[in-house]
């Protein structure tokens, strides 16, 4: 067997390993549709909910950066710095969810 035929025989397994569980995208998409239909009607409560969701996203990003800093020696200081900044942003989003919403709206609506 040549190297190219070995690679072609292993390609489906490698692609399956790279893509991971395909159904996770489906489940998260359905979950976001349910959240948008049930919770995120444009009212004061939905503005606060989006602000809190931004805080959760910042916390997840912070955990990701800290994990990256522990896994890689190069640029670890930058990952730690970004993790600390994300924790600060999450605290800000939890303390002032309306401010977080309006900041996101200003960034998204500038173009």
KENU-468811 format. One record per residue (C-alpha): residue number from 1; residue in three letters; chain; y, x, z. Coordinates in Angstrom, 3 decimals. Each point is the difference from the previous one (the first is absolute). Layout:
(rec NUM; "ALA"; "A"; (Y; X; Z))
...
//
This chain:
(rec 1; "UNK"; "A"; (0.000; 0.000; 0.000))
(rec 2; "UNK"; "A"; (3.404; 1.325; -0.889))
(rec 3; "UNK"; "A"; (2.996; -0.056; 2.294))
(rec 4; "UNK"; "A"; (1.694; -2.811; -1.918))
(rec 5; "UNK"; "A"; (-3.046; -2.286; 0.210))
(rec 6; "UNK"; "A"; (-0.312; 0.700; 3.732))
(rec 7; "UNK"; "A"; (3.640; -0.921; 0.442))
(rec 8; "UNK"; "A"; (-0.438; -3.181; -2.041))
(rec 9; "UNK"; "A"; (-3.013; -1.037; 2.062))
(rec 10; "UNK"; "A"; (1.939; 0.493; 3.251))
(rec 11; "UNK"; "A"; (3.209; -1.632; -1.258))
(rec 12; "UNK"; "A"; (-0.782; -3.615; 1.122))
(rec 13; "UNK"; "A"; (-0.812; 1.182; 3.525))
(rec 14; "UNK"; "A"; (3.179; 2.075; 0.157))
(rec 15; "UNK"; "A"; (2.120; -2.915; -1.255))
(rec 16; "UNK"; "A"; (-1.587; -2.355; 2.512))
(rec 17; "UNK"; "A"; (0.752; 2.467; 2.777))
(rec 18; "UNK"; "A"; (3.625; 0.350; -1.114))
(rec 19; "UNK"; "A"; (0.695; -3.691; -0.322))
(rec 20; "UNK"; "A"; (-1.520; -0.980; 3.330))
(rec 21; "UNK"; "A"; (-0.483; -3.612; 0.945))
(rec 22; "UNK"; "A"; (1.633; -1.976; -2.799))
(rec 23; "UNK"; "A"; (-0.028; -3.205; 2.014))
(rec 24; "UNK"; "A"; (2.564; 1.359; 2.494))
(rec 25; "UNK"; "A"; (2.750; -0.496; -2.589))
(rec 26; "UNK"; "A"; (-1.162; -3.577; -0.518))
(rec 27; "UNK"; "A"; (-0.107; -0.751; 3.730))
(rec 28; "UNK"; "A"; (3.429; 1.509; 0.690))
(rec 29; "UNK"; "A"; (1.489; -1.837; -2.984))
(rec 30; "UNK"; "A"; (-1.347; -3.329; 1.240))
(rec 31; "UNK"; "A"; (1.246; 0.792; 3.519))
(rec 32; "UNK"; "A"; (3.515; 0.704; -1.311))
(rec 33; "UNK"; "A"; (-0.059; -3.255; -1.975))
(rec 34; "UNK"; "A"; (-0.942; -1.917; 3.147))
(rec 35; "UNK"; "A"; (2.715; 1.774; 1.989))
(rec 36; "UNK"; "A"; (2.592; -0.730; -2.668))
(rec 37; "UNK"; "A"; (-0.978; -3.658; -0.286))
(rec 38; "UNK"; "A"; (-0.288; -0.709; 3.717))
(rec 39; "UNK"; "A"; (2.476; 2.286; 1.712))
(rec 40; "UNK"; "A"; (2.539; 1.515; -2.324))
(rec 41; "UNK"; "A"; (2.102; -2.951; -0.980))
(rec 42; "UNK"; "A"; (3.605; 1.135; -0.170))
(rec 43; "UNK"; "A"; (1.238; -0.817; 3.469))
(rec 44; "UNK"; "A"; (1.150; 1.941; 3.028))
(rec 45; "UNK"; "A"; (-3.590; 0.298; 1.236))
(rec 46; "UNK"; "A"; (-1.183; 1.444; -3.308))
(rec 47; "UNK"; "A"; (2.797; 2.559; 0.016))
(rec 48; "UNK"; "A"; (-1.110; 1.141; 3.449))
(rec 49; "UNK"; "A"; (-3.647; 0.018; -1.120))
(rec 50; "UNK"; "A"; (0.794; 2.271; -2.939))
(rec 51; "UNK"; "A"; (1.920; 2.301; 2.343))
(rec 52; "UNK"; "A"; (-3.006; 0.252; 2.310))
(rec 53; "UNK"; "A"; (-2.323; 0.591; -2.975))
(rec 54; "UNK"; "A"; (2.241; 2.878; -1.039))
(rec 55; "UNK"; "A"; (-0.454; 1.433; 3.492))
(rec 56; "UNK"; "A"; (-3.782; -0.274; -0.327))
(rec 57; "UNK"; "A"; (0.122; 1.777; -3.358))
(rec 58; "UNK"; "A"; (2.066; 2.784; 1.575))
(rec 59; "UNK"; "A"; (-2.561; 0.366; 2.812))
(rec 60; "UNK"; "A"; (-2.858; 0.253; -2.495))
(rec 61; "UNK"; "A"; (1.969; 2.568; -2.013))
(rec 62; "UNK"; "A"; (0.626; 1.963; 3.195))
(rec 63; "UNK"; "A"; (-3.714; 0.062; 0.835))
(rec 64; "UNK"; "A"; (-0.747; 1.118; -3.545))
(rec 65; "UNK"; "A"; (2.490; 2.852; 0.199))
(rec 66; "UNK"; "A"; (-1.360; 1.172; 3.357))
(rec 67; "UNK"; "A"; (-3.536; -0.041; -1.397))
(rec 68; "UNK"; "A"; (1.162; 1.989; -3.011))
(rec 69; "UNK"; "A"; (1.660; 2.530; 2.291))
(rec 70; "UNK"; "A"; (-3.222; 0.471; 1.949))
(rec 71; "UNK"; "A"; (-2.096; 0.321; -3.163))
(rec 72; "UNK"; "A"; (2.196; 2.472; -1.906))
(rec 73; "UNK"; "A"; (1.481; 3.205; 1.302))
(rec 74; "UNK"; "A"; (2.591; 0.374; -2.745))
(rec 75; "UNK"; "A"; (3.126; -2.091; 0.386))
(rec 76; "UNK"; "A"; (-1.296; -1.393; 3.300))
(rec 77; "UNK"; "A"; (3.467; 0.208; 1.519))
(rec 78; "UNK"; "A"; (1.375; -2.270; -2.725))
(rec 79; "UNK"; "A"; (-2.751; -2.570; 0.522))
(rec 80; "UNK"; "A"; (0.690; 0.019; 3.744))
(rec 81; "UNK"; "A"; (3.718; -0.419; -0.642))
(rec 82; "UNK"; "A"; (-0.658; -2.924; -2.341))
(rec 83; "UNK"; "A"; (-2.333; -1.545; 2.584))
(rec 84; "UNK"; "A"; (2.712; 0.208; 2.650))
(rec 85; "UNK"; "A"; (2.555; -1.495; -2.396))
(rec 86; "UNK"; "A"; (-2.387; -2.846; -0.830))
(rec 87; "UNK"; "A"; (-0.542; -0.711; 3.710))
(rec 88; "UNK"; "A"; (3.781; -0.143; 0.441))
(rec 89; "UNK"; "A"; (0.302; -2.354; -2.965))
(rec 90; "UNK"; "A"; (-2.779; -2.203; 1.410))
(rec 91; "UNK"; "A"; (1.750; -0.223; 3.358))
(rec 92; "UNK"; "A"; (3.238; -0.897; -1.779))
(rec 93; "UNK"; "A"; (-1.785; -2.679; -2.054))
(rec 94; "UNK"; "A"; (-1.562; -1.516; 3.125))
(rec 95; "UNK"; "A"; (3.279; 0.051; 1.924))
(rec 96; "UNK"; "A"; (2.096; -1.327; -2.877))
(rec 97; "UNK"; "A"; (-2.241; -1.850; -2.490))
(rec 98; "UNK"; "A"; (2.999; -1.678; -1.646))
(rec 99; "UNK"; "A"; (1.598; 3.390; -0.631))
(rec 100; "UNK"; "A"; (-3.273; 1.310; -1.440))
(rec 101; "UNK"; "A"; (-0.232; -2.993; -2.324))
(rec 102; "UNK"; "A"; (3.568; 0.387; -1.237))
(rec 103; "UNK"; "A"; (-0.479; 3.752; -0.483))
(rec 104; "UNK"; "A"; (-3.109; -0.682; -2.087))
(rec 105; "UNK"; "A"; (1.860; -2.675; -1.972))
(rec 106; "UNK"; "A"; (2.892; 2.398; -0.618))
(rec 107; "UNK"; "A"; (-2.322; 2.760; -1.226))
(rec 108; "UNK"; "A"; (-2.046; -2.369; -2.166))
(rec 109; "UNK"; "A"; (2.984; -1.843; -1.398))
(rec 110; "UNK"; "A"; (2.152; 2.980; -0.932))
(rec 111; "UNK"; "A"; (-1.391; 0.451; -3.506))
//
